[in-house]
Structures are given as C-alpha cells and as structure tokens.
Amino acid sequence: MTVRPLIGVSTYLEAGARWGVWKLEAALLPAGYPRLVQHAGGLAAMLPPDAPEHAAAAVARLDGLVVAGGPDVEPVRYGAAPDPRTGPPARARDTWELALIEAALAAGVPLLGICRGMQLLNVALGGTLVQHIDGHAEVPGVFGHHPVKPVPGTVYGDLAPEETSVPTYHHQAVDRLGEGLLASAHAPDGTVEAVELPGPPWVLGVQWHPEMGTDLRVMRGLVAAASAR
C-alpha cells in the first residue's frame, strides 16, 4: 500500500461561525484546500492557530505544509504603516503561520504558500508587500480569473510550462522579494504571481487560489516533494 504524505494546512480562527443551531468560535478552512490535497494524493490535516513555540513540533509530524489564503498580513510585520485599504490584522494567525514557515524552512519540510501564504513567506524572508492593487479582486466574494506566465527553468515553470488562467482574489502583492526568493510567474500587469526558493527543500508560493480550480499541478508538486523526503 502506498503511504500518502501528511500535508498540514493552516486555518482561520473565526469568532462567530454558524452551523445548525450553533454560533461559536471555530477553526475554519474552505473545503477546497483539503480536497485539493486529497485529489493530489495527500492526507490533509488542519493546523489552527497555536502558540508559536509549538510550531516546530507540529511541523516535525508533517511531510508537507500549506499556508492557506486569508486576511491581509499586518504591515508592521514588514516595517510599514497600514494603508487605509488594508484589512484588520489577524495577529494570532500571523504569529502562528510565520512560526510554521520558519519551522518548515529550518526542518527542510516542503512548503506551499497560497495567496496570503505566499505573501507571508515573502515577509518571513525579509520582503515587503504592496498593500493595494486594482484588478485582481473585482467583485467582493467572487473569484476572478486571469493568466499567469511562468518563468522558464523554475520549479513552477517546470510544473506548468505554458501560460495558464488561474482563479484569483487578492488586493495585495509582493513588492520587494524576500532573501533568496525568485519570482517564477507574473500576471500581465507585471504582478509577481509565484515565488520560490532554490531547493532543497521544495518551497513555492502562488498568488492565486488553486483550491478554487481543477489544476492539480502545484499541489501534486508539493505532494511529490513530501513523498520524496
């Protein structure tokens, strides 16, 4: 029997989630994330916010890590004042996910950052963010699509060598790249759409939302790297 690698996925922590007769604080993850992991051949495990000192122990039990999309990264994390259009901070999630990223990099655990996860990877490595761009989230609560063009010879370029239309919903983007990161895909307007670290370990961030589409190549890349450890 083939052993499926265990892929941890970071989650939201919401104060007032509702289901049935209940309205309670809940650790949440859109179902597209675990489904993407499962369809790509992995086992999905949810990682709700926790104390940062537990991140290394959590990562040590994983074969791969996904840092999921979500709210804006607090600008103080990259030395900036908040733009009026930047959303409210999610400090517990910022702290936990930064600790997860640092633990994964230190332990050589394959890592995929999705949207916010890519931005947080960039911040963790000393990079900065553009706090608002137009045209990448046109209708509130509705995912759009636009093409991304890979950079040949990169990890992402090898996974998806052709220009691809991707599901997108974001208003922030990478500004200055973090230490060691390479841009490996761009939108038509020049926005950095994927970043990666020359490996090993396997480290990739994508600005779009593969969990909202049917293209499994990015997640299959993570699962393959996780299986090879």
C-alpha positions in Angstrom: 0.0 0.0 0.0 1.3 3.4 -0.9 1.6 5.7 2.1 0.0 9.1 1.4 2.1 12.0 2.8 0.5 14.0 5.6 0.0 17.7 4.5 -0.8 20.2 7.2 -2.9 23.2 6.2 -3.2 26.4 8.3 -6.6 27.6 9.1 -8.7 30.6 10.1 -9.9 31.2 13.6 -13.3 32.9 13.5 -15.2 34.3 16.4 -18.7 33.8 15.1 -19.0 30.9 12.7 -22.6 29.5 12.3 -23.8 26.0 11.6 -27.1 24.4 12.5 -28.3 26.0 15.8 -24.8 27.0 16.8 -22.8 30.2 16.5 -19.4 29.6 18.1 -15.7 30.4 17.7 -14.4 27.9 15.1 -11.2 26.9 13.3 -12.2 27.1 9.7 -10.8 26.1 6.3 -12.6 26.3 3.0 -13.2 22.8 1.8 -11.3 23.4 -1.4 -8.0 23.1 0.5 -8.3 19.6 1.9 -10.0 18.4 -1.3 -7.0 19.7 -3.3 -4.6 17.9 -1.0 -6.6 14.7 -1.3 -7.1 14.9 -5.1 -3.3 15.4 -5.4 -2.6 12.2 -3.4 -2.0 13.6 0.1 -3.7 13.3 3.5 -4.9 16.7 4.8 -4.6 17.9 8.4 -5.9 21.2 9.7 -3.5 23.4 11.7 -5.4 26.0 13.7 -3.5 28.9 15.3 -1.5 27.9 18.3 1.4 29.3 20.3 4.4 29.8 18.1 6.7 27.7 20.3 4.7 24.7 19.2 5.2 25.2 15.5 8.4 23.1 15.3 6.8 20.2 17.0 3.8 20.4 14.6 5.9 20.7 11.5 8.0 17.7 12.7 5.0 15.4 12.3 4.2 16.6 8.8 5.5 15.6 5.4 4.5 18.9 3.8 2.9 22.2 4.8 0.4 24.5 3.1 -0.1 28.1 4.4 -3.5 29.0 3.2 -5.1 32.2 1.9 -6.9 34.6 4.2 -6.7 38.2 5.6 -4.0 40.8 5.0 -0.7 40.4 6.7 -0.3 43.1 9.3 2.0 45.8 7.8 4.1 46.1 11.0 5.5 42.6 10.1 7.3 44.2 7.2 8.0 47.6 8.7 5.2 49.6 7.0 2.3 51.8 8.2 -1.1 50.5 7.3 -2.8 51.7 4.2 -6.4 52.8 4.7 -7.4 49.9 2.3 -5.6 47.2 4.3 -7.8 45.0 6.3 -7.9 44.5 10.1 -5.0 42.5 11.5 -5.2 38.8 12.3 -2.3 38.8 14.7 -2.6 35.3 16.2 -2.7 33.8 12.7 0.3 36.0 11.5 2.3 34.8 14.5 1.4 31.2 14.1 1.9 31.0 10.4 5.2 32.8 10.5 6.4 30.3 13.1 5.2 27.4 10.9 7.1 28.9 7.9 10.3 29.3 9.9 10.0 25.8 11.3 9.4 24.3 7.8 12.4 26.1 6.3 14.6 25.0 9.2 13.5 21.4 9.0 13.5 21.1 5.2 9.8 20.3 5.1 8.2 21.1 1.6 6.1 24.2 1.8 3.4 25.7 -0.4 2.1 29.2 0.3 -1.3 30.2 -1.3 -2.2 33.9 -1.7 -1.7 35.2 1.8 0.6 32.2 2.4 2.9 33.4 -0.5 2.8 37.0 0.9 3.7 35.7 4.4 6.5 33.6 3.0 7.9 36.7 1.4 7.6 38.7 4.7 9.2 35.8 6.7 12.3 36.2 4.5 12.5 39.9 4.9 10.4 41.0 1.9 7.7 43.7 1.7 4.2 43.9 0.2 2.2 46.3 -1.9 -0.8 47.0 0.2 -3.3 47.6 -2.5 -3.5 46.9 -6.2 -6.6 47.0 -8.5 -7.8 44.4 -10.9 -7.2 41.2 -9.1 -10.3 41.1 -6.9 -13.0 42.8 -8.9 -16.3 41.6 -7.2 -16.3 41.1 -3.4 -16.7 37.5 -2.6 -16.3 36.3 -6.2 -13.1 34.7 -7.6 -12.0 36.1 -10.9 -9.5 34.6 -13.4 -6.5 36.0 -15.2 -3.5 34.4 -17.0 -0.1 33.9 -15.3 3.1 33.4 -17.3 5.7 31.1 -15.9 9.4 31.9 -15.8 11.2 29.1 -17.7 13.6 27.0 -15.7 11.9 27.5 -12.4 10.1 24.9 -10.2 6.7 26.5 -11.2 7.8 26.8 -14.8 8.6 23.0 -14.9 5.2 22.2 -13.3 3.2 24.5 -15.6 5.3 25.5 -18.6 2.6 27.2 -20.5 0.6 30.4 -19.7 -2.4 29.4 -17.6 -5.6 31.0 -16.5 -5.9 30.8 -12.7 -8.6 31.6 -10.0 -7.6 34.9 -8.3 -8.9 37.0 -5.4 -6.4 39.4 -3.8 -5.7 43.1 -3.4 -2.1 42.9 -2.1 1.0 41.6 -3.7 4.8 41.1 -3.4 6.8 44.3 -3.5 10.5 43.7 -2.6 11.3 40.0 -2.7 12.5 38.3 0.4 16.1 37.0 0.8 16.8 34.2 -1.7 13.3 34.2 -3.3 12.9 34.1 -7.1 9.9 35.3 -9.0 8.7 32.3 -11.1 5.4 33.7 -12.6 3.9 37.0 -13.5 0.5 38.4 -14.3 0.0 40.5 -17.5 0.3 43.7 -15.4 3.7 42.6 -14.0 2.5 41.5 -10.6 4.6 38.7 -9.1 2.3 35.6 -9.2 4.7 32.9 -7.9 7.9 32.9 -5.8 10.2 30.0 -4.9 13.4 29.2 -3.1 16.1 27.3 -5.0 15.9 23.9 -3.3 16.1 21.7 -1.5 13.8 22.0 0.3 10.9 22.4 -2.1 9.4 25.9 -1.4 6.8 27.6 -3.6 4.3 30.4 -3.2 1.5 31.2 -5.6 -0.6 34.3 -5.5 -3.8 32.7 -6.9 -6.1 30.0 -5.4 -5.5 26.6 -6.9 -8.1 25.2 -4.4 -10.8 27.0 -6.4 -9.9 25.3 -9.7 -9.2 21.9 -11.2 -5.5 22.2 -12.0 -3.7 19.9 -9.6 -0.1 20.5 -10.8 1.0 22.8 -8.0 -0.4 20.6 -5.2 1.0 17.5 -6.9 4.4 19.1 -6.9 4.1 19.6 -3.1 2.8 16.1 -2.6 5.6 14.6 -4.7 8.2 16.6 -2.8 6.6 15.5 0.5 6.6 11.8 -0.6 10.3 12.0 -1.5 11.5 13.1 1.9 
